Amino acid sequence: MMIRRELLLGALAGGVAIAPASAQQRRGSGRPAAVPSAPPSSPATTPLGPLDTQARQALLIDAATGAVLLEKNADERMPPSSMSKLMTMYVVFDLLKQGRLRMDQELPVSEAAWRMGGSKMFVELGTSINVENLAHGVIVQSGNDACVVLAEGISGSEQQFAELLNEYGTRIGLRDSHFRNATGWPDPAHRMTSRDLATLAQRLIIDFPQYYPIYSQRSFTWHDISQENRNPLLGRVSGADGLKTGHTEDAGYGLTGTVKRGDRRLILVINGLSSMRARSEEAERLIEWGFREFENVTLFRASDTVESAPVYLGEQPTVPLVGGKDLVLTLPRQWRRHLAVQIRYQQPVAAPVVRGQEIGSLVVGGEGVPSMSLPLFAGTDVSKLGLVQRIPALLGRMISG
């Protein structure tokens, strides 16, 4: 028998309305389908209702929970301009982590790299530059020439490196991105989505904590040319520590930015702004809105017993069900009272039970609450009764039906 129980959570006592999850919430929302392009002045959708933004594409998520706080055309394939350099650096960082590349490794500057237009590190033809300086040139100075040096040093050509970017993109879950170069240089087939950029930002933060601090560096000097980091959040918004701006005539002004305050981190992607000033002001406004209007609520700690499930033919009558990790939700601050939580598992649980065995699920939803379903695991081992001890239980089961 499938058990569906609704919980009153002590952690939120006095502020939670208990109600069954809707059919849509039980199914899970999944990834939103692509939406047609909207004019820059049209509003974004949020759990709190429409919110105006000048961006053509926008996405604001909580990094810890994955909750979407705001989105607008988040699955629209768009020119990412220099924000696609995040993918270039993901590959560089991964090769460094594997030991296939070293920070002190010197890479030669080709004529193609030296002639590269747009934003530049100002590499010199015929010289060699180590990977560490090139990484700073890409991240802080947005150097297209530095990207080409890295691409050619890793794959032999920028075209081959683009294929490597596509392989990595598929591997880390970028669903709607395609790379044709290492820089984001305009190409009708070079496209990403805001959702993919947010995914990529989160993977950079999680996968490479040893290299990620470079993104918060305010300036970098190469050959006596000092350039400031173009990220408008750095030094202006408390907790800002990354990541990358972008701009082309077709794309407009864009930013993949992130801010960490205490245990919370928000990741913002905006694109299609009309000016650097508009990008800066819109990024700050949306980040501050996200921190002000939403909070993270811990429902259960990793070791908390969510439910005690009956065990059939077990040496213990029940087994504790635990989440295995802290269950944290991002909620609009005034909407805790709409939270609905259900437990689902097949009763009774058949012995033997192994600690860590998946037993059921915890389903969370409610009006304005992002739908979530998380697995529940056995918190301890439960051995099966011996033959003699099983006989009374089997007879009782037969009699009761």
Secondary structure by P-SEA (a helix, b strand, c coil): cbbbbbbbcccccccbbbbccccccccccccccccccccccbbbbccccbbbbccccbbbbcccccccccccccccccccccccaaaaaaaaaaaaaaccccccbbbbbcccccccccccccccccccccaaaaaaaaaccccaaaaaaaaaaacccaaaaaaaaaaaaaaacccccccccccccccccccccaaaaaaaaaaaaccccccccccccccccccccccccccccccccccccccccccccccccccccccccccbbbbbbbcccccaaaaaaaaaaaaaaaaacbbbbbccccccccbbbbbccccccbbbbbccccccccccccccccbbbbbbbccccccccccccccbbbbbccccccbbbbbbbccbbbbbbccccaaaaaaaaaaac
